[in-house]
């Protein structure tokens, strides 16, 4: 939709601006949440930084391995700031792995740490969705709903907004909710569940998508798996009685 921002003579990719804005704001929110909940926010800042570095490196290397022909004659492209040249899933797994390892080394309480990180991660995911909206990918089905956006010679469902808006509402609810939580890890499961549900619902309006098992969209299968894992964790964690519910 709006792939480029023109600031004077300079032209900057809107996607890059939104990615970096989301990362900065997400890390700031996570640090503030950790401080508010009396967690060692210095550790959170450091762990977020190294997890981000590991995630970006892993995401770029995975993309290079997946598409090596793109770099045979352009090795400088390995360090170019192109978000579309990242394998997001691999980067997310690598970053989460580094975060878990750092938390284990520091002896940090795992679920309170997840709760502290959850609002920041929600902001980052919302920023990624908005960056995709600016780029115009994925493409929504043609529609005449009042909130449709002009894209590729048609008015279409803004499928990225169907992900970003619920996430921002969930983050706002978690941030301003001062009451007791049912169990440690509740905020993380709430934001993760909202994201998975938003992906599940919004993907039905994708114009095209990779399918698995012949008839199922890949995004929907992954979302159902995520929701199942979140439900199992919610039941498991809620049965523990050694948590007083305070935040």
C-alpha positions in Angstrom: 0.0 0.0 0.0 2.6 2.6 1.2 5.9 0.8 0.6 8.0 4.0 0.7 8.2 7.1 3.0 9.6 10.2 1.4 11.4 12.5 3.8 12.8 15.3 1.8 15.2 13.8 -0.8 15.4 10.5 1.1 13.2 7.5 0.4 12.9 5.0 3.2 11.1 1.7 3.2 8.0 1.9 5.4 8.4 -1.7 6.3 11.8 -1.1 7.8 10.6 1.9 9.7 7.7 0.0 11.3 9.9 -3.0 12.1 12.5 -0.9 13.9 9.8 1.2 15.7 8.1 -2.0 16.8 11.3 -3.5 18.1 12.2 -0.4 20.0 8.8 0.1 21.5 8.4 -3.6 22.3 11.7 -3.8 24.1 10.8 -0.6 26.0 7.4 -2.0 27.1 9.0 -5.3 28.1 11.6 -3.5 30.2 8.9 -1.3 31.9 6.7 -4.3 32.6 9.6 -6.1 34.2 10.4 -3.1 36.4 6.8 -2.7 37.4 6.6 -6.3 38.4 9.8 -6.1 40.4 11.7 -8.4 38.1 15.4 -7.7 37.3 14.7 -5.5 34.3 18.4 -5.2 33.6 18.5 -8.9 32.9 15.4 -8.5 30.8 17.0 -5.8 28.7 20.2 -7.8 28.2 18.3 -11.0 27.4 16.0 -9.3 24.9 19.1 -7.7 23.2 20.9 -11.0 22.8 17.8 -12.9 21.8 17.1 -10.3 19.1 20.6 -10.6 17.8 20.5 -14.4 17.7 17.0 -14.3 16.1 18.0 -11.9 13.3 21.2 -13.9 12.5 19.4 -17.2 12.5 16.5 -15.8 10.4 19.0 -14.4 7.8 21.1 -17.6 7.6 17.9 -19.7 7.2 16.8 -17.5 4.3 20.2 -17.8 2.7 20.2 -21.6 3.0 16.6 -21.6 1.6 17.5 -19.2 -1.3 21.2 -19.5 -1.9 20.9 -18.4 -5.6 19.9 -14.9 -4.4 23.4 -14.3 -2.9 25.8 -16.0 -5.3 26.6 -12.7 -7.0 25.7 -10.4 -4.2 27.3 -11.5 -0.9 26.9 -7.9 0.5 23.2 -8.7 0.5 23.9 -10.9 3.6 24.1 -7.7 5.7 21.4 -5.6 4.0 18.6 -4.4 6.2 15.8 -6.2 4.2 13.1 -7.6 6.6 11.7 -9.7 3.7 15.0 -11.6 3.5 14.5 -13.1 6.9 12.9 -16.5 7.8 10.7 -15.3 10.6 9.8 -18.7 12.0 13.4 -19.8 12.4 14.3 -16.4 13.9 11.5 -16.7 16.4 12.5 -20.2 17.5 16.2 -19.2 17.8 15.4 -16.0 19.8 13.1 -17.9 22.1 15.8 -20.6 22.6 18.4 -18.0 23.5 15.9 -16.3 25.9 15.1 -19.7 27.6 18.8 -20.5 27.9 19.7 -17.1 29.4 16.8 -17.4 31.9 17.9 -20.8 32.9 21.5 -19.6 33.5 20.3 -16.6 35.5 17.9 -18.7 37.5 15.0 -16.4 36.5 11.4 -17.5 37.2 10.2 -18.7 33.8 6.5 -17.8 33.8 6.8 -14.4 35.5 9.5 -13.7 32.8 7.1 -14.7 30.1 4.4 -12.4 31.5 6.9 -9.5 31.5 7.9 -10.1 27.9 4.4 -10.8 26.6 3.3 -7.1 26.1 6.5 -6.2 24.3 6.3 -9.2 22.1 2.7 -8.3 21.3 3.7 -4.9 20.2 6.4 -6.3 18.0 4.0 -8.7 16.3 1.5 -5.9 15.8 4.3 -3.8 14.2 5.2 -6.7 11.9 1.5 -6.9 10.8 1.4 -3.2 10.1 4.7 -3.4 8.1 3.1 -6.1 6.0 0.1 -3.9 5.4 2.3 -1.1 4.2 4.0 -3.6 1.8 0.7 -5.1 0.7 1.5 -8.7 1.5 -0.2 -11.0 2.2 -3.1 -10.0 -0.1 -6.6 -10.1 1.2 -9.7 -11.1 -0.8 -11.5 -8.4 -2.8 -14.3 -6.9 -0.8 -16.7 -4.0 -0.6 -16.7 -3.8 3.2 -16.5 -0.1 4.5 -13.0 -0.7 5.9 -11.5 -2.3 2.7 -8.2 -0.9 1.5 -7.1 -0.1 -2.1 -4.5 -2.7 -3.1 -3.5 -4.2 -6.5 -6.3 -2.5 -8.5 -9.1 -3.6 -6.1 -10.5 -2.9 -2.7 -9.6 -5.7 -0.3 -9.8 -7.0 3.2 -7.0 -5.5 5.3 -6.1 -8.9 6.7 -3.0 -7.5 8.5 -5.2 -5.1 10.6 -7.3 -8.1 11.6 -4.1 -9.3 13.4 -2.7 -6.0 14.6 -5.8 -4.5 16.2 -6.7 -7.5 18.5 -3.1 -7.7 19.5 -3.0 -4.0 20.5 -6.2 -4.3 22.4 -4.9 -7.3 24.3 -1.6 -5.6 25.1 -3.5 -2.5 26.3 -5.8 -4.7 28.5 -2.8 -6.5 30.1 -0.9 -3.2 30.6 -3.8 -1.4 32.3 -5.2 -4.4 34.2 -3.9 -4.0 37.8 -6.0 -6.8 39.3 -4.8 -10.3 40.3 -4.1 -12.9 37.6 -5.4 -16.5 37.9 -1.9 -17.9 37.6 1.7 -17.0 36.6 2.0 -17.1 32.8 -1.6 -15.9 32.3 -0.7 -12.7 30.4 1.7 -14.6 28.1 -1.0 -17.2 27.3 -3.6 -14.4 26.8 -1.6 -12.5 24.3 -0.4 -15.6 22.5 -3.9 -16.9 22.3 -5.2 -13.6 20.9 -2.4 -13.7 18.2 -3.1 -17.3 17.2 -6.9 -16.7 17.1 -6.4 -13.5 15.0 -4.2 -15.4 12.5 -6.7 -18.3 12.4 -9.6 -15.9 11.6 -7.8 -13.5 9.3 -6.3 -16.2 7.1 -9.7 -17.2 5.8 -9.6 -13.9 3.8 -6.2 -14.4 2.3 -6.4 -14.4 -1.5 -3.7 -17.1 -1.7 -1.9 -19.2 0.8 0.2 -22.3 1.1 -1.9 -25.4 1.8 -1.0 -28.5 3.7 -2.8 -31.9 3.6 -4.4 -30.7 0.3 -7.2 -28.5 1.8 -5.9 -26.7 4.9 -4.1 -23.4 4.9 -0.7 -23.5 6.6 -1.5 -20.5 8.8 -4.7 -22.1 10.1 -3.0 -25.4 10.9 -0.2 -23.6 12.8 -2.7 -21.4 14.6 -4.8 -24.5 15.7 -1.6 -26.1 17.0 -0.7 -23.0 18.9 -4.2 -22.7 20.4 -4.0 -26.3 21.5 -0.6 -25.8 23.2 -1.9 -22.6 24.9 -5.0 -24.4 26.2 -3.0 -27.3 27.6 -0.6 -24.9 29.3 -3.5 -22.9 30.7 -5.1 -26.0 32.3 -1.7 -27.2 33.6 -0.6 -23.9 35.1 -4.0 -23.1 36.6 -3.9 -26.3 38.6 -0.8 -25.2 40.6 -1.6 -23.7 44.0 1.6 -22.1 44.9 0.9 -18.7 43.2 -0.9 -15.9 44.9 -2.1 -14.2 41.7 -0.5 -10.8 42.3 1.3 -8.9 39.6 
